[in-house]
């Protein structure tokens, strides 16, 4: 795995690349005063509410509240993970992404070139009648036309032991083995991994080939053969067809998870392009985390036999840690001897969509399966139901969905919610008014934080003593977190300040502060900020000393008196400690 990308590089990258260039190449922007506007790409609207501020280098939608830097835009608009978004931004800037030194080495980019070259070789072989043999006939027999084969990059690995090896002689043999394209056996012989198989390139979310799946033309075993895991290919993280689904549909209201490559391809051929497949592994938590970045609803399709139900239960268990309100997981089961490929070819798109609509929700499936064989009129059976359900429900993230599952268990098992809470060891009661960034803040503190987000340079107006006192007295509030980041990293603009919080729980709160623009600017804003800091410090000091005086009233011991007078001396000398 690659080393960590230095934060300083990310900050410089965001400063270097104009957010207007990034967004305008994807969403048509029009000038509106000093800003630019467009129809928001993140929600449907008829009147433009999406605004890009070229001066401060961030965007904001007054309709849905989407906001952030160019980096955040790439992550949200193209569904990229953080590292991929940084690499995309670096490509726009024409620079290489550095990695910090450490135990993890940087990915060998030669692997991508090898896999891309192998992809071209396989596709050209499919088009060559002298090499492809019966491969084209096989695809036609499965109802796959040329357009679909092209869109999915389907190819063919010809018969023979070294066709690919000879075609890629410009790469060292050791590199081809490292990429998973060649195999060295125990006797030391090196040969092509894929031979006389239909090939399916596996692409990451950026469209780069990271591996292959190969299917035999007949009944030989194994029917499917996958690339081994490499630096660029981990089966637990990749899904076949996700890149193609995102390319076919700008919005993915739903994703269908099936078991095989041909299922994905056949569904796309017959009008359902939003299907993906795992790569010979069960659907795991990492898969769900990735899929829910692109859609709000996932439908997992399994065989209706006992093996299919067992696989579905494992898939459900893996999904529990990521299920929450706003995310929907459903299960669809096909009849014996059927799979999505055969089903859609026999019944058509409309009938297949009816099966999807009739799929069962994760919650209903969970309680149906866990209560199977239990007579819930019996107290012992209800206790057994609770014993089976609680470990999995305990894995759900805190929130409304978990609360609903607890209430459902309470009804099914006829036990109180309080008893469930006691068993799990945490409270499921709805939590309101909690601050993501720490303790509750006064209006003046949040206002100052907003000023600092919009114009980090105003912190330069604070004296060293005032800055130190503000950080010490603010604790872990938004204001203190922002001020530390600005001063410690010498951040001077909104975009890099926001970027420094990417991946941290405070990021969305910081981004939310950009929603309203201060009425002041320049020196006026700086003066207002400094005056506000003075008022804030006075307000906090009064609270602190009032609390200390009350403590002294309640406990007039010499120790408490010493604490009080120490705090008073620090106030008078301007040397405020973090814990008065």
C-alpha positions in Angstrom: 0.0 0.0 0.0 1.2 3.5 -0.6 2.5 5.8 2.1 0.6 8.8 3.4 0.2 11.9 1.3 1.7 14.9 3.1 -1.0 17.4 4.2 1.3 20.2 3.0 1.1 18.8 -0.6 -2.7 18.6 -0.4 -2.8 22.2 0.7 -0.5 23.4 -2.1 -2.4 21.3 -4.6 -5.7 23.0 -3.7 -4.1 26.4 -3.9 -2.6 25.6 -7.3 -5.7 24.2 -9.1 -8.5 26.7 -9.7 -11.8 25.3 -8.5 -13.5 27.0 -11.4 -11.4 24.9 -13.8 -12.3 21.7 -11.9 -16.0 22.3 -11.7 -16.6 24.1 -15.1 -15.2 21.1 -17.0 -17.9 18.9 -15.3 -20.8 21.4 -14.7 -21.5 24.4 -16.9 -20.9 27.5 -14.9 -22.2 31.0 -15.7 -21.0 34.3 -14.2 -23.3 35.8 -11.5 -21.6 38.9 -10.1 -18.3 38.0 -8.5 -19.3 34.3 -8.2 -20.4 31.7 -10.8 -23.6 29.7 -10.8 -25.0 26.5 -12.1 -27.8 24.0 -11.6 -26.7 21.9 -8.6 -25.2 18.6 -9.7 -26.1 17.0 -6.3 -29.9 17.5 -6.4 -32.6 18.2 -9.0 -33.6 21.8 -9.4 -34.8 24.2 -12.1 -33.3 27.4 -10.8 -29.6 27.6 -10.2 -28.6 27.6 -6.6 -25.1 26.1 -6.9 -22.5 28.9 -6.4 -18.7 28.8 -6.9 -16.6 31.4 -5.2 -13.4 31.8 -7.2 -11.8 34.1 -4.6 -12.2 31.8 -1.7 -12.0 28.7 -3.8 -15.1 26.8 -2.5 -18.6 26.0 -3.7 -21.9 26.1 -1.9 -25.5 25.1 -2.9 -28.2 27.1 -1.3 -30.7 24.4 -2.1 -29.2 21.2 -0.6 -26.3 22.6 1.4 -23.5 20.8 -0.5 -20.3 22.7 -0.1 -16.5 22.3 0.0 -13.3 22.6 -1.9 -12.3 21.3 -5.3 -11.1 18.1 -3.6 -14.5 17.6 -1.9 -16.2 18.3 -5.2 -14.3 15.5 -7.0 -15.1 13.1 -4.1 -18.8 13.9 -4.2 -19.3 14.4 -8.0 -17.2 11.5 -9.3 -17.6 9.3 -6.2 -13.9 9.1 -5.7 -12.2 8.0 -2.5 -9.9 10.6 -0.9 -6.6 9.4 -2.3 -8.1 9.0 -5.8 -9.5 12.5 -5.6 -6.0 13.9 -4.7 -4.5 11.9 -7.6 -7.1 13.3 -10.0 -6.4 16.8 -8.8 -2.7 16.2 -9.2 -3.2 15.1 -12.8 -5.0 18.4 -13.5 -2.1 20.3 -12.0 0.4 18.1 -13.8 2.3 17.1 -10.7 3.3 13.8 -9.1 1.7 12.8 -5.7 4.5 12.4 -3.1 4.3 9.9 -0.3 5.8 10.2 3.1 8.6 7.8 4.0 7.6 4.9 6.1 7.1 1.2 6.2 4.7 1.2 3.3 6.1 1.6 -0.2 4.6 3.5 -3.1 2.6 1.6 -5.7 4.6 0.5 -8.7 2.8 2.4 -11.6 4.3 -0.1 -14.0 1.6 -2.6 -12.9 -1.1 -0.4 -14.3 0.7 -0.2 -17.6 1.1 -4.0 -17.7 -2.5 -4.6 -17.0 -3.6 -2.0 -19.5 -1.4 -3.6 -22.2 -2.8 -7.1 -21.3 -6.3 -5.7 -21.7 -5.5 -4.4 -25.2 -4.0 -7.7 -26.1 -7.1 -9.7 -24.9 -9.5 -7.4 -26.7 -7.5 -7.6 -30.0 -7.4 -11.4 -29.7 -11.2 -11.5 -29.4 -11.5 -9.6 -32.7 -9.0 -11.9 -34.5 -10.8 -15.0 -35.9 -7.4 -16.8 -36.0 -7.0 -16.5 -32.2 -10.6 -16.2 -30.8 -11.8 -19.6 -32.1 -15.3 -20.2 -30.6 -15.1 -17.3 -28.1 -17.3 -15.0 -30.3 -19.8 -17.8 -30.8 -20.0 -18.4 -27.1 -20.7 -14.7 -26.3 -23.4 -14.6 -29.0 -25.0 -17.7 -27.6 -25.2 -15.9 -24.2 -26.9 -13.0 -25.9 -24.0 -10.6 -25.7 -23.6 -8.2 -28.6 -20.6 -6.3 -29.8 -21.6 -3.0 -28.2 -21.9 -4.6 -24.7 -18.6 -6.5 -25.2 -16.9 -3.2 -26.1 -18.4 -1.3 -23.2 -17.2 -3.9 -20.7 -13.8 -4.5 -22.5 -14.5 -8.2 -22.9 -11.6 -10.0 -24.5 -10.1 -13.5 -25.0 -7.0 -15.2 -23.8 -6.0 -17.5 -26.7 -4.9 -21.1 -26.2 -1.2 -21.6 -25.7 1.2 -21.2 -22.9 3.0 -17.9 -23.7 0.8 -15.8 -26.0 0.6 -12.9 -23.6 4.2 -13.3 -22.5 5.4 -13.0 -26.0 3.1 -10.0 -26.7 4.5 -8.1 -23.6 8.2 -8.8 -24.0 8.9 -5.1 -23.3 8.1 -5.8 -19.6 10.4 -7.9 -17.4 9.1 -11.4 -16.7 9.3 -10.6 -13.0 7.0 -7.6 -13.4 4.4 -9.7 -15.4 4.4 -12.3 -12.5 4.0 -9.5 -10.0 1.0 -8.1 -11.9 -0.6 -11.6 -11.8 -0.4 -12.1 -15.6 2.1 -14.9 -15.6 2.5 -17.9 -13.2 5.7 -19.6 -12.1 5.1 -23.3 -11.1 7.0 -25.4 -8.6 9.3 -26.6 -11.4 10.2 -23.0 -12.3 8.3 -22.9 -15.6 6.6 -19.6 -16.4 3.4 -19.4 -18.4 0.3 -17.3 -19.1 -2.2 -17.3 -16.2 -5.2 -17.0 -18.5 -5.4 -19.4 -21.4 -8.5 -20.1 -23.7 -10.8 -18.1 -21.5 -13.1 -15.2 -22.0 -11.6 -12.2 -20.1 -13.3 -9.6 -18.1 -11.2 -6.6 -17.1 -11.8 -5.5 -13.5 -11.6 -1.7 -13.3 -11.3 0.5 -10.3 -13.4 3.6 -9.8 -11.0 5.6 -12.0 -11.4 3.2 -14.8 -7.9 1.7 -14.5 -7.6 -2.1 -15.1 -6.5 -3.7 -11.8 -7.1 -7.3 -12.6 -9.0 -9.8 -14.7 -11.6 -12.5 -14.5 -11.5 -15.4 -16.9 -14.3 -17.8 -17.9 -13.8 -21.1 -19.7 -15.8 -21.8 -22.9 -16.8 -25.3 -21.9 -17.3 -27.1 -18.6 -13.6 -27.2 -17.5 -12.8 -26.4 -13.9 -12.4 -23.9 -12.4 -15.2 -22.2 -14.4 -14.0 -18.8 -13.3 -10.4 -17.8 -12.6 -9.5 -14.4 -11.1 -6.3 -12.5 -10.9 -4.4 -12.9 -7.7 -4.2 -10.0 -5.2 -1.5 -7.5 -6.0 -0.5 -4.0 -4.9 -3.3 -2.6 -7.1 -5.9 -5.3 -6.7 -7.6 -6.4 -3.4 -10.7 -8.4 -3.9 -12.3 -7.2 -0.6 -12.3 -3.6 -2.0 -13.2 -4.0 -5.7 -16.5 -4.7 -7.4 -16.8 -5.8 -11.0 -19.0 -3.5 -13.1 -19.0 -0.5 -10.7 -17.0 1.7 -13.0 -19.3 0.7 -15.9 -22.4 1.3 -13.9 -21.3 4.8 -12.9 -20.3 5.6 -16.5 -23.8 4.4 -17.8 -25.8 6.3 -15.2 -24.9 9.7 -13.8 -27.1 9.0 -10.8 -27.4 5.6 -9.2 -30.6 5.4 -7.2 -30.0 1.7 -6.7 -27.2 -0.9 -7.2 -27.9 -4.6 -7.7 -25.2 -6.9 -6.3 -25.0 -10.3 -8.2 -22.6 -13.2 -8.1 -21.0 -13.4 -11.5 -19.4 -11.4 -14.3 -21.9 -12.7 -16.9 -24.8 -11.7 -14.6 -23.5 -8.1 -14.7 -22.9 -8.1 -18.4 -26.3 -9.8 -19.3 -28.2 -7.4 -17.1 -26.6 -4.4 -18.8 -27.3 -6.0 -22.2 -31.0 -6.1 -21.3 -31.4 -2.6 -19.9 -30.2 -2.9 -16.3 -26.8 -1.3 -16.2 -26.6 -0.8 -12.4 -25.4 -4.2 -11.4 -22.1 -5.1 -9.8 -20.5 -8.4 -8.7 -18.0 -9.3 -6.0 -14.9 -11.1 -7.1 -15.2 -14.6 -5.8 -15.6 -13.4 -2.2 -18.6 -12.7 0.0 -20.0 -9.2 0.1 -18.1 -7.6 3.0 -18.3 -4.5 5.0 -15.7 -2.7 2.8 -17.8 -3.5 -0.3 -20.9 -1.9 1.4 -19.0 1.1 2.5 -17.9 1.6 -1.1 -21.3 1.0 -2.6 -23.1 3.3 -0.3 -20.9 6.1 -1.5 -22.6 5.9 -4.8 -26.2 5.0 -3.9 -28.8 5.0 -1.2 -30.2 1.5 -2.0 -28.5 -1.8 -2.5 -30.3 -5.0 -3.6 -28.4 -8.2 -3.1 -29.4 -11.1 -5.4 -29.0 -14.7 -4.2 -30.1 -18.2 -5.2 -33.2 -19.3 -3.3 -31.6 -22.6 -2.1 -30.0 -23.1 1.3 -26.5 -22.1 0.1 -28.0 -18.8 -1.3 -29.8 -18.1 2.0 -26.6 -18.8 3.9 -24.7 -16.4 1.7 -27.4 -13.8 2.2 -27.2 -14.1 5.9 -23.4 -13.5 5.8 -23.9 -10.6 3.6 -26.5 -9.1 6.0 -24.2 -9.6 8.9 -21.3 -7.8 7.1 -23.7 -4.9 6.3 -24.8 -4.1 9.9 -21.9 -1.9 10.8 -22.7 0.5 7.9 -26.5 0.5 8.0 -28.1 3.7 9.1 -31.0 6.0 8.2 -30.9 7.1 4.6 -29.4 3.7 3.5 -31.5 0.9 2.4 -30.5 -2.8 1.9 -32.8 -5.4 0.3 -32.5 -9.0 -0.6 -33.8 -10.7 -3.8 -33.9 -14.5 -4.3 -34.2 -16.3 -7.6 -35.6 -19.7 -8.2 -33.7 -23.0 -8.3 -31.5 -23.4 -11.3 -31.9 -19.7 -12.2 -29.5 -16.8 -12.0 -29.9 -13.1 -13.0 -28.4 -13.9 -16.4 -30.9 -16.7 -17.3 -33.8 -14.9 -15.6 -33.5 -11.7 -17.5 -33.0 -13.4 -20.8 -36.1 -15.5 -20.3 -38.4 -12.9 -18.7 -37.1 -9.6 -19.9 -36.3 -6.3 -18.2 -39.9 -5.4 -17.0 -40.4 -8.7 -15.2 -37.0 -8.7 -13.7 -37.6 -5.2 -12.3 -40.7 -6.6 -10.7 -38.6 -9.1 -8.9 -36.4 -6.3 -7.6 -39.3 -4.3 -6.4 -40.6 -7.3 -4.5 -37.3 -7.8 -2.7 -37.3 -8.0 1.1 -35.8 -5.3 3.3 -32.8 -6.0 5.5 -34.8 -5.5 8.7 -37.7 -7.8 7.6 -35.2 -10.4 6.3 -33.3 -10.2 9.6 -36.3 -10.8 11.8 -37.7 -13.5 9.4 -34.5 -15.5 9.5 -33.7 -15.1 13.2 -37.2 -16.1 14.2 -37.3 -19.1 11.9 -38.3 -22.2 13.8 -39.1 -20.2 17.0 -42.6 -20.3 18.5 -42.9 -16.7 19.7 -45.9 -17.5 21.9 -43.3 -19.1 24.2 -41.4 -17.0 26.6 -38.3 -19.2 26.2 -38.5 -18.7 22.4 -38.8 -14.9 22.8 -35.7 -15.0 25.1 -33.9 -17.0 22.4 -34.9 -14.4 19.8 -33.4 -11.6 21.9 -30.2 -13.6 22.5 -29.8 -14.1 18.7 -30.7 -10.6 17.7 -28.8 -8.5 20.2 -25.2 -9.2 19.1 -26.0 -8.1 15.5 -28.2 -5.1 16.5 -25.3 -4.0 18.7 -23.2 -3.6 15.6 -25.5 -1.0 14.0 -24.3 2.6 14.1 -26.0 4.8 16.7 -28.9 6.6 15.1 -32.5 6.3 14.0 -32.2 3.0 12.1 -30.8 1.3 15.2 -33.5 2.8 17.3 -36.1 1.3 14.9 -34.5 -2.1 15.0 -34.5 -2.0 18.8 -38.1 -1.1 18.9 -38.9 -3.9 16.5 -37.0 -6.4 18.7 -38.9 -5.0 21.7 -42.2 -5.8 20.0 -41.2 -9.2 18.6 -39.6 -10.4 21.9 -42.0 -8.6 24.1 -39.3 -7.1 26.3 -38.7 -3.4 27.2 -36.3 -1.1 25.4 -34.7 -0.5 28.7 -33.9 -4.2 29.1 -32.4 -4.2 25.6 -30.2 -1.2 26.5 -29.0 -2.9 29.6 -28.0 -6.1 27.7 -26.1 -4.3 25.0 -24.5 -1.9 27.4 -25.3 1.4 25.6 -28.3 3.7 25.4 -30.4 3.7 22.2 -32.3 6.8 23.3 -32.3 9.6 20.7 -29.6 12.1 21.3 -30.3 15.7 20.5 -28.3 18.9 20.6 -24.9 17.2 20.6 -22.1 19.1 19.0 -19.9 17.2 16.6 -16.9 19.3 17.5 -17.2 19.1 21.3 -18.7 21.2 24.0 -21.6 23.6 23.3 -20.5 27.0 22.1 -21.7 30.5 22.6 -23.1 32.5 19.7 -20.0 34.8 19.7 -17.7 31.7 19.6 -19.4 30.3 16.5 -19.5 33.7 14.9 -15.7 34.1 15.4 -15.2 30.6 14.0 -17.2 31.6 10.9 -15.1 34.7 10.4 -11.9 32.6 10.7 -13.1 30.0 8.1 -13.9 32.8 5.6 -10.7 34.7 6.2 -7.9 32.8 8.0 -5.5 35.7 7.7 -7.5 37.7 10.4 -5.8 35.6 13.0 -2.6 37.6 12.2 -4.2 40.5 14.1 -4.1 38.6 17.4 -1.2 39.1 19.7 0.7 36.0 20.7 -0.6 36.3 24.3 -4.2 36.7 23.1 -3.9 33.7 20.7 -2.5 31.5 23.4 -5.2 32.6 25.9 -8.0 32.0 23.3 -6.8 28.5 22.6 -6.4 27.7 26.3 -9.7 29.0 27.3 -11.7 27.7 24.4 -11.0 24.0 25.0 -12.0 21.8 22.1 -14.5 24.2 20.6 -14.7 24.9 16.9 -13.0 28.2 17.4 -10.0 26.7 19.2 -9.6 23.9 16.7 -9.7 26.4 13.8 -7.2 28.7 15.5 -4.8 26.0 16.3 -4.8 24.8 12.7 -4.4 28.2 11.2 -1.5 29.2 13.5 0.3 25.8 13.5 0.1 25.3 9.7 0.2 28.9 8.7 -3.0 28.5 6.6 -4.1 31.6 4.7 -7.1 30.7 2.7 -10.5 29.0 3.1 -9.9 26.1 0.8 -6.7 24.8 2.3 -8.1 25.3 5.8 -11.1 23.1 4.9 -8.8 20.6 3.2 -6.8 20.2 6.4 -9.9 18.9 8.2 -10.8 16.3 5.4 -11.4 12.9 7.0 -11.9 14.4 10.5 -15.4 14.6 12.2 -15.2 18.4 12.4 -14.9 18.8 8.6 -18.6 19.0 7.8 -19.1 21.5 10.6 -16.3 23.6 9.3 -17.8 23.4 5.8 -21.2 24.4 7.1 -19.7 27.7 8.4 -19.1 28.7 4.8 -22.8 28.9 4.1 -23.2 32.5 5.3 -20.7 35.1 4.2 -19.7 37.9 6.7 -21.0 41.3 5.8 -17.5 42.8 6.5 -14.2 42.2 4.8 -10.6 43.2 4.9 -9.5 45.4 7.8 -13.0 45.8 9.0 -13.5 42.1 9.4 -10.1 41.8 11.1 -11.0 44.5 13.6 -14.4 42.9 14.2 -12.7 39.6 14.8 -10.2 41.0 17.4 -12.9 42.9 19.2 -15.0 39.7 19.2 -12.1 37.7 20.7 -11.8 40.3 23.5 -15.5 40.1 24.3 -15.4 36.3 24.1 -12.4 36.1 26.5 -14.1 38.4 28.9 -17.2 36.3 28.8 -15.4 33.1 29.4 -13.3 34.5 32.2 -16.4 35.8 33.9 -17.9 32.4 33.7 -14.7 30.7 35.0 -14.3 33.1 38.0 -18.0 32.9 38.8 -17.7 29.1 38.9 -14.5 29.3 41.0 -16.2 31.7 43.4 -19.2 29.4 43.8 -16.8 26.5 44.4 -15.1 28.6 47.1 -18.4 29.4 48.6 -19.2 25.7 48.8 -15.8 24.7 49.9 -13.6 27.3 51.6 -10.7 24.9 52.2 -7.1 26.3 51.8 -6.7 24.2 48.6 -9.8 25.7 47.0 -8.7 29.2 48.1 -5.3 28.7 46.5 -6.9 27.7 43.2 -9.1 30.8 43.2 -6.2 33.3 43.9 -4.0 31.6 41.4 -6.6 32.1 38.7 -7.1 35.7 39.8 -3.3 36.4 39.5 -3.2 34.8 36.0 -6.1 37.0 34.9 -4.4 40.1 36.2 -1.0 39.3 34.6 -2.6 38.0 31.3 -1.1 34.5 31.8 -4.1 32.3 31.7 -3.4 28.6 32.2 -5.5 25.9 30.5 -6.8 24.7 33.9 -7.3 27.5 36.3 
